[in-house]
Amino acid sequence: MGMILTGISAFDTLYDHLHGQEREMDAISLADAKAHLSELIDRVEAGDSIDITRRGKPVARLTTVARPRKPIDAALLQSLTAAMPPQSQSAADLVRSMRDDDRY
C-alpha cells in the first residue's frame, strides 16, 4: 500500500479509553482517497474518522453512519428475568470466588 496513513493502534485505543476522546483525525488528499476508497471505508467502519483534503485544505470528512438503536421490549425482558432461578449467593461473593479460584 503506497500511502502513509496511521491506522487504529493499541496506543490510540488506550488514549481514547483514558482520555475519553479521539486523537487527531487522519487526513488524506482527494487523489489518494479516490485511489484507496475501499481501505478508507474499512477504517471508517472500524471507528476512524478521516478528513479529505483538496490542495491541503479539508473539504470533507468520512465518518460512520449512526445506526438507530432497537427499542427494548420491557415486557419480554421482564418475562425472561422472571423465569430465571434466584441466585444462591450474593454478587460480591460470586465475584470474590471467581477471582480467588482463578488467581492460582
C-alpha positions as CSV (number, residue, x, y, z in Angstrom):
1,M,0.0,0.0,0.0
2,G,1.7,3.1,-1.2
3,M,0.0,5.7,1.1
4,I,1.0,6.7,4.5
5,L,-1.8,6.5,7.0
6,T,-1.9,5.6,10.6
7,G,-4.4,3.0,11.5
8,I,-6.0,2.2,14.8
9,S,-3.2,1.2,17.1
10,A,-3.3,-0.1,20.6
11,F,-1.9,3.3,21.7
12,D,-4.8,5.1,20.0
13,T,-7.3,2.8,21.7
14,L,-5.7,3.2,25.1
15,Y,-5.5,7.0,24.6
16,D,-9.2,7.1,23.7
17,H,-10.1,5.0,26.7
18,L,-8.0,7.0,29.2
19,H,-8.9,10.5,27.8
20,G,-12.5,9.8,26.6
21,Q,-11.8,11.4,23.3
22,E,-10.4,10.7,19.9
23,R,-6.9,11.6,18.9
24,E,-6.4,13.9,15.9
25,M,-8.1,12.7,12.8
26,D,-6.2,11.4,9.8
27,A,-6.2,13.5,6.7
28,I,-5.7,12.3,3.1
29,S,-5.7,14.1,-0.2
30,L,-8.6,13.7,-2.6
31,A,-6.4,11.9,-5.1
32,D,-5.2,9.4,-2.5
33,A,-8.8,8.9,-1.3
34,K,-10.0,8.1,-4.8
35,A,-7.2,5.5,-5.2
36,H,-7.8,3.9,-1.8
37,L,-11.5,4.3,-1.1
38,S,-12.1,0.6,-0.1
39,E,-9.3,0.8,2.5
40,L,-10.7,4.1,3.9
41,I,-14.2,2.7,4.2
42,D,-12.8,-0.3,6.1
43,R,-11.0,2.1,8.5
44,V,-14.2,4.2,8.9
45,E,-16.2,1.1,9.7
46,A,-13.6,0.2,12.4
47,G,-14.1,3.6,14.0
48,D,-11.7,6.0,12.4
49,S,-12.7,9.4,11.1
50,I,-10.8,10.7,8.0
51,D,-10.6,14.2,6.6
52,I,-10.3,14.5,2.8
53,T,-8.3,17.5,1.7
54,R,-8.0,19.4,-1.6
55,R,-4.9,21.4,-2.1
56,G,-4.1,21.0,1.6
57,K,-7.5,22.2,2.9
58,P,-10.1,19.9,4.5
59,V,-13.2,19.7,2.3
60,A,-15.0,16.5,3.5
61,R,-15.0,14.0,6.4
62,L,-15.6,10.3,6.3
63,T,-17.3,9.0,9.5
64,T,-19.5,6.1,10.4
65,V,-23.2,6.3,9.9
66,A,-25.2,6.4,13.2
67,R,-27.4,3.4,13.2
68,P,-30.7,3.6,15.1
69,R,-30.9,1.5,18.2
70,K,-33.6,-1.1,18.6
71,P,-36.1,-0.3,21.3
72,I,-36.1,-2.6,24.3
73,D,-39.2,-4.7,24.8
74,A,-39.6,-4.3,28.6
75,A,-42.3,-6.9,28.9
76,L,-40.2,-9.5,27.1
77,L,-37.2,-8.6,29.3
78,Q,-39.3,-8.9,32.4
79,S,-40.7,-12.3,31.4
80,L,-37.2,-13.5,30.7
81,T,-35.8,-12.4,34.1
82,A,-38.9,-13.7,35.9
83,A,-38.2,-17.2,34.5
84,M,-34.6,-17.2,35.8
85,P,-33.9,-19.0,39.1
86,P,-32.8,-16.8,42.0
87,Q,-29.1,-16.6,42.8
88,S,-27.9,-18.7,45.7
89,Q,-25.1,-16.3,46.7
90,S,-24.6,-12.5,46.6
91,A,-22.9,-10.8,43.7
92,A,-19.9,-9.9,45.9
93,D,-19.4,-13.5,47.0
94,L,-19.7,-14.7,43.4
95,V,-17.1,-12.2,42.1
96,R,-14.8,-13.0,45.1
97,S,-15.0,-16.7,44.4
98,M,-14.3,-16.2,40.7
99,R,-11.4,-14.0,41.5
100,D,-9.9,-16.4,44.1
101,D,-10.4,-19.5,42.0
102,D,-8.6,-18.1,39.0
103,R,-5.8,-16.5,40.9
104,Y,-3.6,-19.5,41.5
